[in-house]
Amino acid sequence: WVSPEADAAQTKFVPAANTFWARAFDGTREVRWYIGHEPVTVAVPTGSGADGPGLAGPRLLWGEATDAQHLASCACGTLTGWSHLSDPRIGTIVVPVPLAKAQRAVLNVREVIATDSHGNRCVTDEVIVGLAAMTTEGGNRNV
């Protein structure tokens, strides 16, 4: 778990026993954890300039919501505000965002841009800043 009230030095991150890789975020920072390594905290990039944050944008998560009650059940019970995303290619995952049946979810990210020794600019990283429901307006899916 990550405590959003704590500053980066006090953040505690405890992954589940069978977790291989985890990313937790609160809009100002992201904690990345890989099995066998200590957690790493990455601040959300701010400001502008030649090197710095790039575009903010959504990344669509696989699957569509399967329950309209905005409830998901797991080993710890029923969680209000969580939903199941399901797709035959990936199975089912539980996400902490309320979704209507067949609705999709997106991760909102902020890109990190860097310039190499030849002057080329590229995206070197992206930091997760949020999780949201994808809305549908006029038949088009927008975030």
Secondary structure, DSSP 8 states (H G I E B T S, - for coil): ---TTS-TTT------TT-SEEEEE-SSEEEEEETTS--EEEE---S-SSSEEEEEEEEE-SSEE--TTSEEEETTEEEET-EEEEETTTEEEEESS---TT--EEEEEEEEEEE-TTS-EEEEEEEEEEEEE-EEETTEEE-
